[in-house]
Amino acid sequence: MDESKRNYKMIMNIKGTTKITGVFGDPVEHSLSPVFQNEAFQALKMDYVYIPFLVKKENLKKAVDGIKALNIRGINITIPHKSSVIKYLDEIDENVEILGAANTILNEDGFLKGFNTDGKGFSMSLNKDGGFVSKGKKVLILGAGGTAYAIAGQLIREDISRLVVCNRTNEKAILLKKHLKKVFPHFSVETIDFEKRRHKEFLKDVDLLINATACGMKEGNEPIISKEVLHKDLFVYDVVYNRKTELIDMAQTQGLKYLNGLSMLIYQGAVSFEIWTGLKAPVEIMKKYVSSKLQ
Ligand code: NAP
């Protein structure tokens, strides 16, 4: 069925009983979540709909109050509200507490619970789509922003043997290291200077390289590393999902195992879906519609 017919069918299915979910962010125009969440609801013939809401910083509190006032079932939270939303929630789970960021809200009879599904989504993607088992592995993360925090915490929980953080602004890498030490006192995180990424030995002994930076989102971004540092046993994961990055291109050319951020996007969305509905998300259907959007 073509897209306009699918959209029409979806809108015609909305009725008084329909449960509303959606995303709050600024910008939200390019969000892919409405595409795959609505397809998932349709595929399972569920009486749910997912709507993007453009919420400016100054309107966040009103928007969160609106979740209760309008009986919205669930909301995803994206840039720039992931941290600032926490103070408006009634309860947060352990992940949100550790990361200081929430990306999912569940409304249970006017009681708002906050979750962070990024770490779990990353891990499910790596394991299910990449066939990669993290336990005992040596990992290097490029980046020290919100996504790096979520991924690093998840990987330590999954018993990796070593974690190195490398960020353009070294102070932020050190903050991440300190944060992880507080949360996981038994685990020692290393940091490495950003310039060292040009050294031949940079990824020696590393099993998994993760680009958790925004580098690669724009065409013409200088590749985050040079191809000379990659080695044949490396798994490359790039969280960027809006285009094929130079890093993914290098990994592909060298015949390495790799995944791009679309896979994580789907799985973190699948975890949100399961929180709102209590049902297993139809991941294959979600994937199908997202990849067709990006072609
Ligand atoms: P963030 O908190 O703003 O952090 C951005 C990070 O990227 C920082 O470490 C920053 O370094 C680094 N960075 C930005 N531009 C760079 C460049 N040109 N070269 C090197 N480093 C650069 O952002 P975030 O929320 O963590 O998001 C990071 C990426 O993850 C984005 O591409 C986002 O789309 C993606 N993401 C993907 C998913 C998914 O499901 N696939 C989910 C969430 C986020 P400095 O500290 O030096 O500024």
Boltz pocket constraint, residues with backbone or C-beta under 6 A from the ligand:
constraints:
  - pocket:
      binder: B
      contacts: [[A, 118], [A, 142], [A, 143], [A, 144], [A, 145], [A, 146], [A, 147], [A, 148], [A, 167], [A, 168], [A, 169], [A, 172], [A, 211], [A, 212], [A, 213], [A, 214], [A, 215], [A, 216], [A, 217], [A, 221], [A, 224], [A, 238], [A, 239], [A, 240], [A, 241], [A, 260], [A, 261], [A, 262], [A, 264], [A, 265], [A, 266], [A, 268]]
      max_distance: 6.0
